[in-house]
């Protein structure tokens, strides 16, 4: 009873701190909007007074894509992948800031078509609509995940606050990032697979083609589980994308997209938007360790991503083959654990993963708390057969502490730089990408838990 009272007090203090922090950080977004700093502004740098940093939000790219798409739709078949042309259109949107470096859009052509309604209103109005629709999508998709998992009112309230209070979520809103649209689609994709709504899962998986790096594993997983009905939904979404792109942008722009993607990813610093040195994946980690983003790094990253995707596909094939031998509870538990592993592996191995992409940790957080952690440490763990309960505790605190950890990962380098500037104390930076390390740690812990459970089962069977 004493432990429960202490835990309740700690929970109250934690959730109160998150609420206050969320109010503080999101008020910063309101302030930026009021002072016309949501999209682009010049930030003076004491270290580089002659080369000030120009902040640009991702939403500018989507609005600019919409403007260029309408240009194509009116019959002016421009090359939408021309960097100089993109920048000239962007410059018209933010005439008060000189865009010396090209802020390049390498998103798939169907994103351009989907964004077309944005330019029917002003940039400011479109941004507000985008942000509120993103907020609604996050809340509704998290609600769908919670409807079949965590039941307590407090648990659900904490989940909403926890998701929105993380740095990746805040960054999505600060940038007006496409993650605000992909997040609900991706959450509903896994939820549809869980509910065995195969055709809907296919449509949602097809919509997530906006994140091309996730396309292979989402397609393979859906086809393994949903068969022809999933394939039909996925194909229909892809066909809608293709017809829309060709009709609006023209066949030439569609066919030239691979070249644009290549240029965006390996431009060698000529354009902004990719920033391999700050990516929170294997690529970003290798860039820190080697000091470059050359061909060897690209080859290693693509090879590891391909192997990880194929291995994950093998796990899903094995899951499907063994599904008939398990109880409904065990099968659903393994489905959610495997989905969590899939998302974490894609975050750490895919060639393009930024800090804001770690908003997708929401899926492992909800499903692992429900299927692995349960009410531990006061009650029993949800996953039976785990002998080493320290593994459960580690998973528990890493997931529940992510809102705080995510901000620490972001602020630590800035704090060390400020300390050095103010008092001259140099704190050497660790050669790690913190979000990458966090996800790898979760994967390792999950592997150890599964191994521990399997070994315990084998001991009981032998006895």
FIGUMAR-764930 format. One record per residue (C-alpha): residue in three letters; x, y, z. Coordinates in pm, whole numbers, plus 50000, padded with zeros to 5 digits. Each point is the difference from the previous one (the first is absolute). Layout:
N
 code     u     v     w
  ALA     X     Y     Z
...
END
This chain:
463
 code     u     v     w
  UNK 50000 50000 50000
  UNK 50287 50239 50085
  UNK 50159 49927 49663
  UNK 49671 50073 49823
  UNK 49960 50335 50179
  UNK 50355 50101 49913
  UNK 49947 49894 49640
  UNK 49680 50204 49979
  UNK 50182 50310 50126
  UNK 50280 49949 49750
  UNK 49747 49957 49720
  UNK 49823 50319 50101
  UNK 50328 50194 50008
  UNK 50110 49859 49665
  UNK 49678 50066 49812
  UNK 49973 50350 50153
  UNK 50353 50078 49880
  UNK 49917 49872 49650
  UNK 49683 50212 49983
  UNK 50190 50314 50100
  UNK 50285 49923 49761
  UNK 49756 49937 49715
  UNK 49824 50331 50065
  UNK 50335 50180 50006
  UNK 50144 49847 49684
  UNK 49685 50029 49791
  UNK 49961 50362 50106
  UNK 50331 50046 49818
  UNK 49824 49892 49678
  UNK 49729 50261 50056
  UNK 50264 50264 50061
  UNK 50185 49907 49681
  UNK 49676 50027 49803
  UNK 49912 50338 50149
  UNK 50346 50144 49922
  UNK 50009 49858 49646
  UNK 50273 49747 50076
  UNK 49810 49680 49923
  UNK 50133 49955 49647
  UNK 50333 50177 49958
  UNK 50220 50243 50188
  UNK 50366 50093 50037
  UNK 50164 49883 50321
  UNK 50320 50185 50089
  UNK 50288 49780 50114
  UNK 50277 50137 50228
  UNK 50235 49731 49866
  UNK 49933 50096 49636
  UNK 49899 50369 49988
  UNK 50065 50023 49625
  UNK 49794 49691 49920
  UNK 49672 50011 50195
  UNK 49784 49690 50012
  UNK 49676 50010 49801
  UNK 49724 49798 50163
  UNK 49747 49848 49759
  UNK 49701 49785 50096
  UNK 49906 49690 49804
  UNK 49647 50129 49952
  UNK 50140 50253 49755
  UNK 50095 49710 49773
  UNK 49650 49853 50002
  UNK 49835 50333 49930
  UNK 50254 50065 49725
  UNK 49932 49653 49858
  UNK 49632 50091 49988
  UNK 50073 50325 49814
  UNK 50219 49822 49744
  UNK 49741 49723 49956
  UNK 49733 50255 49913
  UNK 50245 50151 49751
  UNK 50025 49661 49830
  UNK 49624 49944 50016
  UNK 49945 50328 49813
  UNK 50203 49867 49709
  UNK 50343 50148 50080
  UNK 50199 49678 50017
  UNK 50293 50118 50208
  UNK 50277 49775 50132
  UNK 49890 49971 50363
  UNK 50333 49837 50096
  UNK 50213 50291 49879
  UNK 50171 50124 50321
  UNK 50038 50357 49878
  UNK 49637 50014 49891
  UNK 49881 49862 50333
  UNK 50204 50260 50183
  UNK 49868 50285 49787
  UNK 49642 49900 50085
  UNK 50093 49967 50367
  UNK 50158 50342 50002
  UNK 49667 50153 49897
  UNK 49837 49848 50308
  UNK 50254 50152 50242
  UNK 50123 50323 49834
  UNK 50126 50135 50334
  UNK 50269 49727 50022
  UNK 50269 49934 49741
  UNK 50025 49625 49930
  UNK 50367 49978 49912
  UNK 50002 49622 50020
  UNK 49748 49786 49814
  UNK 49731 49852 50222
  UNK 49915 49698 49788
  UNK 49684 49790 49984
  UNK 50077 49639 49915
  UNK 49665 49864 50112
  UNK 49815 49763 49764
  UNK 49798 50167 49722
  UNK 49670 49885 50149
  UNK 50071 50214 50308
  UNK 49999 50300 49770
  UNK 49656 49903 49873
  UNK 49864 49930 50349
  UNK 50119 50342 50119
  UNK 49824 50194 49725
  UNK 49702 50106 50220
  UNK 50244 50182 50230
  UNK 50068 50281 49753
  UNK 49630 50078 49964
  UNK 50043 50209 50315
  UNK 50282 50222 50125
  UNK 50322 49854 50140
  UNK 49907 50103 50354
  UNK 49650 49851 49978
  UNK 50126 49679 49839
  UNK 50253 49957 50280
  UNK 49732 50030 50269
  UNK 49774 49751 49819
  UNK 50293 49759 49961
  UNK 50091 50024 50369
  UNK 49646 49948 50130
  UNK 49936 49710 49764
  UNK 50330 49847 50114
  UNK 49899 50036 50364
  UNK 49663 49839 49930
  UNK 50168 49715 49811
  UNK 50239 49928 50288
  UNK 49724 50002 50261
  UNK 49760 49784 49798
  UNK 50262 49744 49895
  UNK 50134 49967 50356
  UNK 49639 49959 50114
  UNK 49962 49710 49755
  UNK 50310 49829 50142
  UNK 49879 50050 50356
  UNK 49649 49869 49932
  UNK 50125 49640 49995
  UNK 50291 50030 50244
  UNK 50038 50227 50304
  UNK 49665 50033 50179
  UNK 50056 50225 50302
  UNK 49906 50369 49976
  UNK 50332 50107 50148
  UNK 50199 49777 49764
  UNK 49818 50144 49700
  UNK 50036 50360 50116
  UNK 50370 49948 50060
  UNK 50043 49851 49652
  UNK 49855 50304 49824
  UNK 50212 50238 50208
  UNK 50307 49781 49963
  UNK 49975 49989 49621
  UNK 49949 50376 49956
  UNK 50265 50096 50256
  UNK 50287 49821 49823
  UNK 50257 50196 49806
  UNK 49929 49813 49671
  UNK 49629 50090 50022
  UNK 50079 50364 50079
  UNK 50250 50009 49712
  UNK 49736 49866 49760
  UNK 49775 50293 50092
  UNK 50287 50250 49995
  UNK 50101 49898 49649
  UNK 49645 49936 49880
  UNK 50146 49662 49907
  UNK 49844 49735 49776
  UNK 50024 49770 50301
  UNK 49677 50162 50118
  UNK 49824 49831 49707
  UNK 50197 49676 49997
  UNK 49978 49936 50375
  UNK 49622 49932 50013
  UNK 50013 49799 49676
  UNK 50281 49781 50137
  UNK 49830 49950 50336
  UNK 49670 49912 49827
  UNK 50187 49765 49767
  UNK 50122 49787 50292
  UNK 49666 50034 50174
  UNK 49820 49874 49687
  UNK 50233 49699 49983
  UNK 49931 49932 50367
  UNK 49625 50012 49932
  UNK 50043 49794 49678
  UNK 49852 50273 49781
  UNK 50224 49901 49711
  UNK 49873 50226 49721
  UNK 50008 50309 50222
  UNK 50350 49906 50113
  UNK 50101 49980 49634
  UNK 49866 50348 49925
  UNK 50178 50142 50304
  UNK 50323 49818 49913
  UNK 49977 50145 49651
  UNK 49947 50349 50141
  UNK 50321 49955 50203
  UNK 50193 49985 49672
  UNK 50063 50362 50094
  UNK 50281 49845 50207
  UNK 50164 49787 49732
  UNK 50249 49842 50240
  UNK 49715 49826 50184
  UNK 49827 49876 49686
  UNK 50172 49658 49963
  UNK 49935 49872 50352
  UNK 49647 50141 50020
  UNK 49916 49835 49668
  UNK 50155 49664 50093
  UNK 49843 49991 50347
  UNK 49657 50091 49866
  UNK 50015 49742 49722
  UNK 50110 49725 50239
  UNK 49709 50073 50234
  UNK 49726 50135 49773
  UNK 50071 49826 49671
  UNK 49804 50110 49694
  UNK 49770 50238 50188
  UNK 50298 50195 50133
  UNK 50166 49994 49658
  UNK 49683 50133 49839
  UNK 49983 50295 50238
  UNK 50370 50075 49965
  UNK 49987 49980 49621
  UNK 49693 50222 49985
  UNK 50174 50270 50204
  UNK 50309 49973 49780
  UNK 49786 50026 49687
  UNK 49827 50313 50134
  UNK 50341 50152 50068
  UNK 50127 49914 49651
  UNK 49697 50132 49813
  UNK 49997 50321 50203
  UNK 50371 50062 49946
  UNK 49993 49942 49625
  UNK 49682 50206 49956
  UNK 50131 50299 50198
  UNK 50380 49999 49970
  UNK 50047 49818 49673
  UNK 50177 49674 49922
  UNK 50345 50163 49971
  UNK 49994 50131 50356
  UNK 49887 49661 50129
  UNK 50277 49814 49815
  UNK 50268 50246 50113
  UNK 49923 49961 50369
  UNK 50271 49736 50069
  UNK 50263 50250 49883
  UNK 49859 50263 50234
  UNK 50005 49755 50291
  UNK 50360 49908 49928
  UNK 50105 50364 49982
  UNK 49820 50081 50325
  UNK 50160 49717 50193
  UNK 50359 50028 49874
  UNK 50036 50364 49903
  UNK 50312 50037 50212
  UNK 49868 50299 50191
  UNK 49895 50199 49692
  UNK 49639 50014 50119
  UNK 49827 49997 50338
  UNK 49734 49768 50134
  UNK 50183 49666 50032
  UNK 50276 50076 50256
  UNK 50157 49651 50024
  UNK 50220 50110 50291
  UNK 49693 50047 50221
  UNK 49800 49695 49893
  UNK 49911 49763 50282
  UNK 50074 49672 49827
  UNK 50294 49785 49898
  UNK 50084 50249 49727
  UNK 50021 50290 50245
  UNK 50208 49792 50240
  UNK 50246 49904 49726
  UNK 50025 50363 49886
  UNK 50099 50102 50355
  UNK 50257 49722 50027
  UNK 50153 50037 49652
  UNK 49954 50374 49948
  UNK 49846 49965 49654
  UNK 49690 49885 49815
  UNK 50174 49832 49710
  UNK 49930 49701 49781
  UNK 50126 49743 50251
  UNK 49760 50129 50266
  UNK 49710 49991 49752
  UNK 50087 49644 49895
  UNK 50021 49876 50360
  UNK 49674 50173 50096
  UNK 49802 49864 49705
  UNK 50142 49650 50055
  UNK 49912 49999 50372
  UNK 49654 50144 49929
  UNK 49936 49730 49739
  UNK 50117 49722 50234
  UNK 49793 50140 50289
  UNK 49692 50023 49778
  UNK 50044 49645 49869
  UNK 50060 49867 50351
  UNK 49688 50177 50126
  UNK 49807 49854 49707
  UNK 50126 49656 50103
  UNK 49873 50059 50355
  UNK 49656 50091 49863
  UNK 49999 49690 49779
  UNK 50091 49789 50303
  UNK 49727 50173 50203
  UNK 49740 49917 49736
  UNK 50117 49638 49979
  UNK 49970 49954 50379
  UNK 49682 50204 50051
  UNK 49775 49694 49993
  UNK 50198 49833 50278
  UNK 49951 50282 50254
  UNK 49712 50120 50210
  UNK 49829 50324 49896
  UNK 50163 50191 50288
  UNK 50350 49870 49923
  UNK 49957 50064 49628
  UNK 49885 50358 50054
  UNK 50278 50066 50250
  UNK 50262 49876 49755
  UNK 49841 50207 49721
  UNK 50036 50320 50202
  UNK 50352 49921 50114
  UNK 50106 49920 49644
  UNK 49835 50320 49871
  UNK 50194 50194 50263
  UNK 50328 49837 49898
  UNK 49921 50075 49636
  UNK 49951 50370 50064
  UNK 50313 50028 50216
  UNK 50213 49814 49745
  UNK 49879 50225 49722
  UNK 50083 50309 50203
  UNK 50359 49892 50062
  UNK 50082 49843 49661
  UNK 49804 50192 49734
  UNK 50212 50248 49800
  UNK 49799 50305 50108
  UNK 49899 50045 50366
  UNK 49995 50338 50171
  UNK 49916 50089 50359
  UNK 49635 50071 49919
  UNK 49956 49646 49865
  UNK 50033 49870 50355
  UNK 49641 50103 50056
  UNK 49936 49650 49863
  UNK 50134 49860 50330
  UNK 49638 50053 50107
  UNK 49904 49661 49858
  UNK 50264 49799 50195
  UNK 49929 50210 50310
  UNK 49628 49914 50008
  UNK 50024 49641 49884
  UNK 50303 49902 50210
  UNK 49857 50155 50316
  UNK 49682 49801 49936
  UNK 50158 49667 49897
  UNK 50332 49990 50182
  UNK 50006 50237 50298
  UNK 49643 49993 50129
  UNK 49970 50128 50358
  UNK 50357 49913 50092
  UNK 50169 50080 50246
  UNK 49699 50018 50235
  UNK 49803 49730 49818
  UNK 50101 49718 49770
  UNK 50163 50050 49663
  UNK 49763 49951 49707
  UNK 50236 49761 49821
  UNK 50009 49666 50182
  UNK 50313 49792 50035
  UNK 50258 50278 50041
  UNK 50239 49902 50279
  UNK 50225 50307 49988
  UNK 49756 50273 50109
  UNK 50277 50262 49971
  UNK 49950 49979 49624
  UNK 49632 50088 50047
  UNK 50096 50291 50224
  UNK 50250 50130 49745
  UNK 49737 49992 49724
  UNK 49748 50165 50231
  UNK 50215 50297 50094
  UNK 50143 50052 49652
  UNK 49649 50020 49854
  UNK 49840 50206 50277
  UNK 50302 50227 50018
  UNK 50022 50069 49627
  UNK 49830 50344 50023
  UNK 50277 50120 50233
  UNK 50279 49803 49833
  UNK 49909 50134 49655
  UNK 50042 50359 50117
  UNK 50324 49912 50175
  UNK 50129 49846 49676
  UNK 49923 50328 49823
  UNK 50121 50248 50261
  UNK 50318 49829 50126
  UNK 50226 50119 49712
  UNK 49861 50354 50025
  UNK 50051 50009 50378
  UNK 50360 49881 49971
  UNK 50066 50266 49736
  UNK 49849 50268 50222
  UNK 50213 49891 50296
  UNK 50314 50019 49789
  UNK 49901 50344 49870
  UNK 49919 50142 50344
  UNK 50266 49853 50229
  UNK 50249 49849 49758
  UNK 49949 49642 50120
  UNK 50023 49763 49706
  UNK 49779 49694 50023
  UNK 50096 49756 49724
  UNK 49706 49879 49794
  UNK 49941 49626 49995
  UNK 50017 49853 49648
  UNK 49646 49862 50011
  UNK 49662 50086 49856
  UNK 49782 49981 50315
  UNK 49665 49910 49842
  UNK 50174 49729 49799
  UNK 50160 49859 50315
  UNK 49665 50014 50180
  UNK 49824 49794 49732
  UNK 50286 49750 49979
  UNK 49983 49956 50379
  UNK 49626 49925 49980
  UNK 50059 49743 49725
  UNK 50272 49827 50204
  UNK 49781 49991 50311
  UNK 49709 49854 49802
  UNK 50230 49735 49858
  UNK 50121 49910 50350
  UNK 49643 49982 50132
  UNK 49890 49769 49718
  UNK 50308 49784 50052
  UNK 49942 49989 50376
  UNK 49637 49899 49951
  UNK 50088 49733 49745
  UNK 50270 49849 50223
  UNK 49760 49995 50296
  UNK 49739 49822 49789
  UNK 50258 49742 49888
  UNK 50099 49933 50362
  UNK 49637 49941 50099
  UNK 49946 49775 49699
  UNK 50305 49794 50084
  UNK 49890 49968 50362
END
